[in-house]
């Protein structure tokens, strides 16, 4: 599977990978280190010609890769997982530099990418005999779709790229990874690393500007788009893909509620729930976005949440003890700051934070908790994608369930209670693709991951996620002519 190739260098020469070769472009651009505002290295800006070349190579690779045995595909994926693990520290440093997350979380993300690849490797789509008698046999089987485009967001570029590469190539589909223009570096290097294990054209990468995604989704060559990103962009992807009836899987935004019941250990729950709102500076589709606390413990919970928020250390990701890095890019930074400007206008009560220090470099946001805003205020109804979260009260189960479900989003939700009957009763009524009890934001590669309502179409990961990269075929075998 592939050649050993030259010595892998994680720090320089960020190039596209087309048909097994590292390819530059005439025009280049660069990302920004969000903690310092300094430019990162130059990366390619792919053209329509590059897209045509990658699509042609991927279609060509499909002919042989789709016929390669599952065991051979497994070996290639295992090789990539081992190589990524070997370079954990290099990738973690690069991730902190381009994305901004603290180094311990960057190492955790590399580890998650490795773990997901290995978990997918334990799965296999087998033919199923769904009926057989003396007259006939009916078999259900799964055949690869063709060329896949994996569009990866800037909040978890390593984990989510691995979450697309593994299922795609295991099921016999070559893939073109398109990283976010904000965070292209790790994804370009993962795909470069993959060339040691996969034949040319099976795993490719194209870096570019804002026009690259539409070029790929509208191109007649790819057969499926696997997109993770905002709901607004997801609708555009679906519209573009519809013109050629490409299959789509869309994992989109969320407005995840956490419902905290009266019987919890308040101090422990407050710290845990608040940390899950602020992790990755709130830039997680599955982060806690609304916290509903039972009125009998509300004030104590709020005080404990404030205490935790005040203890959080913000800073550049390589500094010791940093929990909160910067927001990843200037566009998102300005969007989050609009919620701060609403504080005075909407007369929100600020429990902690609320003012931002713009004197230092980098896109840093002060962790902020809004105390009992109106249910129809922006901070409750919209997804800030930053470290600002509302605290709300509840007393009636049916009412809080209705409020939690009163959103166009339906990605994740959680219930916090020491009464597991109560927790299960509430959890089963929440309209979300992933619902947790006494935790949040703990996905698993063996469980389906997707959203309800405007949080997505279809799902990824698990055995069902693998099937989403395939056509289903019913094979009817009549035993006599």
C-alpha positions in Angstrom: 0.0 0.0 0.0 1.8 3.1 -1.1 5.5 3.7 -0.8 7.5 4.6 2.3 8.2 8.0 0.7 10.6 10.7 2.0 11.0 11.4 5.6 7.8 13.1 6.9 8.4 16.6 8.1 5.4 18.1 10.0 6.7 21.7 10.1 7.3 22.8 6.6 6.0 22.6 3.0 2.3 22.7 3.4 1.1 21.4 0.0 -1.9 19.9 -1.6 -1.9 16.2 -2.2 -3.2 15.2 -5.7 -2.8 11.7 -7.1 -0.2 10.7 -4.5 2.0 13.8 -5.1 2.7 17.0 -3.1 1.5 19.8 -5.3 1.9 23.6 -4.9 -0.1 26.4 -6.5 0.9 29.7 -8.1 -1.1 31.7 -5.6 -0.8 31.1 -1.8 -2.4 32.3 1.4 -1.8 31.9 5.1 -3.7 31.3 8.3 -3.3 33.3 11.5 -2.2 32.1 14.9 -5.3 33.2 16.9 -3.4 33.6 20.1 -0.8 36.1 18.7 -2.3 37.4 15.5 0.9 36.4 13.7 0.8 34.8 10.3 1.3 31.0 9.9 3.1 29.5 6.9 1.9 29.8 3.3 -0.6 27.2 2.0 -1.9 26.5 -1.5 -4.9 28.2 -3.1 -6.4 25.4 -5.2 -7.9 26.3 -8.6 -10.6 24.7 -10.7 -7.8 22.9 -12.6 -6.6 21.4 -9.3 -10.1 20.3 -8.5 -10.4 18.6 -11.9 -7.1 16.9 -11.4 -8.0 15.6 -7.9 -11.4 14.4 -9.0 -10.0 12.6 -12.0 -7.3 10.9 -9.8 -10.0 10.0 -7.2 -12.3 8.5 -9.9 -9.4 6.5 -11.3 -8.4 5.2 -7.8 -11.9 4.1 -7.2 -11.7 1.5 -9.9 -9.1 -0.5 -8.0 -9.7 0.7 -4.4 -13.4 -0.3 -4.5 -12.2 -3.9 -5.3 -9.5 -4.0 -2.7 -10.3 -6.4 0.2 -11.5 -5.1 3.5 -8.4 -6.5 5.2 -6.1 -4.6 2.9 -8.1 -1.4 3.5 -7.9 -2.1 7.2 -4.1 -2.4 7.0 -3.8 1.0 5.4 -6.0 2.7 8.0 -4.1 1.0 10.8 -0.9 2.3 9.3 -2.2 5.9 9.2 -3.4 5.6 12.8 0.0 4.3 14.0 1.8 7.1 12.1 -0.5 9.8 13.5 0.0 8.5 17.0 3.8 8.5 16.5 3.7 12.2 15.6 1.2 13.1 18.4 3.4 15.9 19.8 4.2 17.4 16.5 0.6 17.5 15.4 -0.5 18.8 18.8 1.9 21.7 18.6 0.8 22.5 15.1 -2.9 22.3 16.1 -2.3 24.8 18.9 -0.5 27.1 16.6 -3.3 27.1 13.9 -6.4 26.5 16.0 -5.5 28.1 19.4 -6.7 25.3 21.7 -4.5 24.6 24.8 -1.8 21.9 24.2 -3.4 19.3 26.5 -6.6 19.5 24.5 -4.7 19.5 21.2 -3.0 16.3 22.3 -6.4 14.9 23.3 -7.7 15.7 19.8 -4.9 13.9 18.1 -5.6 10.9 20.4 -9.2 11.0 19.5 -8.4 11.0 15.8 -6.2 7.9 16.4 -8.9 6.2 18.5 -11.6 6.8 15.9 -9.5 5.3 13.1 -8.8 2.2 15.2 -12.5 1.9 16.2 -13.7 2.1 12.6 -11.1 -0.6 11.8 -13.0 -3.1 14.0 -16.2 -2.6 12.0 -17.1 -4.4 8.8 -20.1 -4.4 6.5 -21.1 -8.0 5.8 -23.6 -9.2 3.3 -26.8 -10.2 5.0 -29.1 -13.0 3.9 -32.6 -11.5 4.5 -34.6 -14.4 3.1 -33.9 -17.9 1.8 -36.1 -20.9 0.9 -36.0 -23.7 -1.7 -36.9 -21.3 -4.4 -34.7 -18.2 -3.9 -32.2 -16.4 -1.8 -32.2 -12.6 -1.2 -29.0 -10.9 -0.1 -28.6 -7.3 1.1 -25.2 -5.9 0.4 -23.4 -2.6 0.5 -21.3 -1.3 -2.4 -19.1 1.8 -2.4 -20.6 5.1 -3.6 -17.6 6.5 -5.4 -15.5 9.6 -4.8 -16.2 11.4 -1.5 -15.5 15.0 -0.6 -14.9 15.6 3.2 -15.4 19.2 4.2 -13.8 19.7 7.6 -14.4 22.7 10.0 -11.9 24.7 12.0 -12.8 23.7 15.5 -11.6 20.1 15.4 -9.7 19.7 12.2 -7.8 16.5 13.1 -10.6 14.6 14.9 -13.2 15.4 12.2 -10.9 14.7 9.3 -10.1 11.2 10.7 -13.8 10.7 11.3 -14.4 11.2 7.5 -11.3 9.5 6.2 -11.7 6.2 8.1 -15.3 5.3 7.1 -14.8 6.5 3.5 -11.7 4.5 2.6 -12.8 1.4 4.6 -16.0 1.2 2.5 -14.0 1.5 -0.7 -14.4 5.2 -1.5 -11.4 7.5 -2.2 -11.8 10.9 -0.4 -10.7 14.5 -1.0 -10.3 16.3 2.2 -11.0 20.1 2.1 -9.8 21.7 5.3 -11.2 25.0 6.5 -9.2 28.0 5.1 -8.7 29.0 8.8 -7.0 25.7 9.8 -5.5 23.9 6.8 -2.2 22.9 8.3 -2.9 19.7 10.2 -5.2 18.3 7.6 -2.7 18.8 4.8 -0.1 17.0 6.9 -2.4 14.1 7.8 -3.1 13.5 4.1 0.6 13.8 3.3 1.2 11.1 6.0 -1.5 8.9 4.5 0.4 8.6 1.2 2.8 6.1 2.9 -0.2 3.7 3.3 -2.7 4.3 0.5 -2.3 4.1 -3.3 -2.3 7.4 -5.2 -5.6 9.1 -5.4 -7.3 7.3 -2.5 -6.6 10.1 0.1 -6.1 13.6 -1.3 -6.3 17.1 0.1 -7.0 20.5 -1.4 -6.4 23.8 0.5 -8.0 26.9 -0.8 -10.2 30.0 -0.3 -13.9 30.4 0.2 -14.6 29.4 -3.4 -13.1 25.9 -3.1 -16.0 24.3 -1.3 -18.6 25.4 -3.9 -16.2 24.2 -6.7 -16.2 20.7 -5.1 -19.9 20.5 -4.2 -21.0 21.6 -7.7 -18.4 19.5 -9.6 -20.1 16.6 -11.4 -17.4 14.1 -10.4 -17.8 13.5 -6.6 -20.5 11.1 -5.5 -20.9 12.2 -1.9 -20.3 15.2 0.3 -19.6 14.7 4.0 -19.9 18.2 5.5 -19.4 19.4 9.1 -20.0 23.1 9.7 -22.7 25.7 10.2 -26.4 25.2 9.3 -26.3 28.2 7.0 -23.4 26.7 5.0 -24.9 23.2 5.2 -28.0 24.4 3.4 -25.9 25.8 0.6 -24.0 22.5 0.4 -27.2 20.6 0.1 -28.5 23.0 -2.6 -25.3 22.7 -4.6 -25.2 18.9 -4.3 -28.8 18.5 -5.3 -28.0 19.6 -8.9 -26.1 16.3 -9.5 -28.0 14.2 -6.8 -24.8 13.7 -4.8 -25.4 12.0 -1.5 -24.9 14.3 1.5 -24.2 13.9 5.2 -24.5 17.2 7.0 -23.4 17.6 10.7 -24.4 21.2 11.5 -24.8 23.6 14.4 -26.4 23.1 17.8 -28.0 24.9 20.7 -27.6 22.2 23.3 -29.6 22.4 26.5 -28.4 21.0 29.8 -31.2 20.4 32.3 -29.9 20.3 35.9 -32.3 18.7 38.5 -32.6 19.6 42.1 -30.9 16.5 43.6 -27.4 16.9 42.1 -24.2 17.6 44.0 -24.4 21.3 43.1 -20.7 22.3 43.3 -19.6 19.3 41.2 -22.4 19.7 38.7 -21.8 23.5 38.3 -18.1 23.0 37.6 -18.7 20.2 35.2 -21.6 21.8 33.2 -19.9 25.2 33.0 -16.6 23.6 31.8 -18.6 21.9 29.1 -20.0 25.3 28.0 -16.5 26.9 27.9 -14.4 24.0 26.5 -12.6 24.9 23.3 -13.7 28.5 24.0 -17.3 27.4 23.4 -16.4 26.5 19.8 -18.0 23.1 19.7 -21.2 22.3 18.0 -22.0 19.9 20.9 -21.0 22.3 23.7 -23.6 23.2 26.3 -25.3 26.4 25.1 -28.2 26.8 27.5 -28.2 25.7 31.2 -31.6 25.2 32.8 -31.2 24.9 36.6 -33.9 23.9 39.0 -35.1 27.0 40.9 -34.4 25.4 44.3 -30.6 25.2 43.7 -30.3 28.0 41.2 -28.5 30.6 43.3 -26.0 28.1 44.7 -25.4 26.7 41.2 -24.9 30.1 39.8 -22.4 31.1 42.6 -20.4 27.8 42.0 -20.4 28.4 38.2 -19.1 31.9 38.7 -16.4 30.7 41.1 -15.3 28.2 38.4 -15.4 30.8 35.6 -13.2 33.1 37.7 -10.7 30.3 38.2 -10.3 29.6 34.5 -6.9 30.6 33.1 -7.0 32.1 29.6 -3.9 32.4 27.4 -1.7 31.1 24.6 -2.2 27.4 24.4 1.4 26.4 25.3 1.3 28.3 28.6 1.1 26.1 31.7 -2.4 25.6 33.1 -4.3 27.3 30.3 -7.9 26.0 29.9 -9.3 28.7 27.6 -7.5 29.6 24.4 -8.6 32.3 21.9 -11.5 32.2 19.6 -10.1 30.8 16.3 -10.5 33.6 13.8 -11.4 37.3 13.5 -14.8 36.6 11.9 -15.9 34.5 14.8 -14.3 36.9 17.3 -16.4 39.8 16.0 -19.6 37.6 16.0 -19.1 36.6 19.6 -18.5 40.3 20.6 -21.9 41.2 19.2 -23.4 39.2 22.2 -21.3 41.4 24.5 -22.7 44.5 22.9 -26.2 43.2 23.5 -25.6 43.1 27.3 -26.4 46.8 27.8 -29.0 47.0 25.0 -30.9 44.0 26.3 -30.3 44.8 30.0 -29.0 41.3 30.7 -27.7 40.6 34.2 -24.1 39.5 34.0 -23.1 36.9 36.7 -19.4 37.0 35.6 -17.4 38.4 32.7 -19.3 40.6 30.3 -16.4 42.9 29.4 -13.7 42.1 26.9 -10.1 43.2 27.1 -9.1 44.1 23.5 -5.7 45.6 24.5 -3.8 42.3 24.2 -3.1 40.5 20.9 -5.1 37.5 19.9 -8.8 36.7 19.7 -9.5 36.3 23.4 -13.0 36.4 24.9 -13.7 36.7 28.7 -15.7 33.7 29.9 -19.2 35.1 30.6 -22.3 33.8 32.3 -25.6 35.7 31.7 -28.0 35.4 34.7 -31.6 34.6 33.8 -32.0 36.4 30.4 -35.4 36.3 28.6 -36.2 33.0 27.0 -36.5 34.8 23.6 -33.2 36.7 23.8 -30.4 36.0 21.3 -28.1 34.5 23.9 -30.8 31.8 24.4 -32.1 31.3 20.9 -28.8 31.6 18.9 -25.5 29.7 19.0 -22.7 32.1 20.0 -19.9 29.6 19.4 -17.9 31.4 22.0 -17.4 31.2 25.8 -20.7 33.0 26.8 -23.6 31.0 28.2 -27.0 31.8 29.8 -28.3 30.3 33.1 -32.1 29.9 33.3 -34.4 28.5 36.0 -37.1 25.8 35.9 -39.5 24.1 38.3 -41.9 22.0 36.1 -40.6 19.0 34.1 -42.9 19.3 31.2 -42.2 23.1 30.9 -38.4 22.7 30.9 -38.6 19.9 28.3 -40.8 22.1 26.1 -38.3 25.0 26.5 -35.3 22.8 25.8 -37.0 21.6 22.6 -38.1 25.0 21.5 -35.3 25.5 18.9 -34.7 24.7 15.3 -31.6 22.8 16.4 -31.3 19.3 17.7 -27.7 18.2 18.0 -27.1 17.3 21.6 -28.6 17.6 25.1 -28.0 16.5 28.6 -29.8 15.8 31.9 -28.1 16.0 35.2 -29.8 14.1 38.1 -29.0 11.6 40.8 -32.5 10.0 40.2 -31.8 7.9 37.1 -35.5 7.3 36.5 -36.1 11.0 36.4 -33.1 11.6 34.2 -34.2 8.8 31.7 -37.7 10.1 31.6 -36.6 13.6 30.7 -33.8 12.5 28.4 -36.2 10.4 26.2 -38.3 13.4 25.5 -35.5 15.6 24.3 -35.3 16.3 20.5 -31.6 15.8 19.8 -29.3 13.3 18.1 -27.2 12.7 21.2 -28.6 12.9 24.7 -26.4 12.3 27.7 -27.2 11.7 31.4 -24.8 13.2 34.0 -22.3 14.1 31.3 -22.2 15.9 27.9 -20.0 16.1 24.9 -18.8 12.4 25.1 -19.3 11.0 21.6 -18.2 7.5 20.8 -17.0 6.1 17.4 -19.4 3.1 17.8 -22.5 5.3 18.3 -24.3 7.2 15.5 -23.5 10.9 15.5 -25.9 13.3 13.8 -28.5 15.9 14.4 -32.3 16.3 14.4 -34.1 19.2 12.8 -31.7 21.8 11.3 -28.7 20.3 13.1 -28.1 17.9 10.2 -29.1 15.3 7.6 -28.1 11.7 8.2 -25.4 10.6 10.6 -21.7 9.5 10.7 -19.6 7.0 12.7 -20.8 3.6 13.9 -21.8 0.7 11.6 -24.7 2.9 10.3 -22.3 5.7 9.5 -20.3 3.3 7.3 -23.4 2.4 5.5 -23.9 6.1 4.6 -20.8 5.8 2.4 -22.4 3.0 0.4 -25.2 2.1 -2.0 -27.5 -0.6 -0.7 -28.1 -3.4 -3.1 -30.7 -6.2 -3.0 -29.4 -9.3 -4.8 -32.2 -11.8 -5.8 -30.9 -15.3 -6.5 -33.5 -17.6 -8.1 -32.3 -21.2 -7.6 -33.8 -22.6 -10.8 -34.4 -21.2 -14.3 
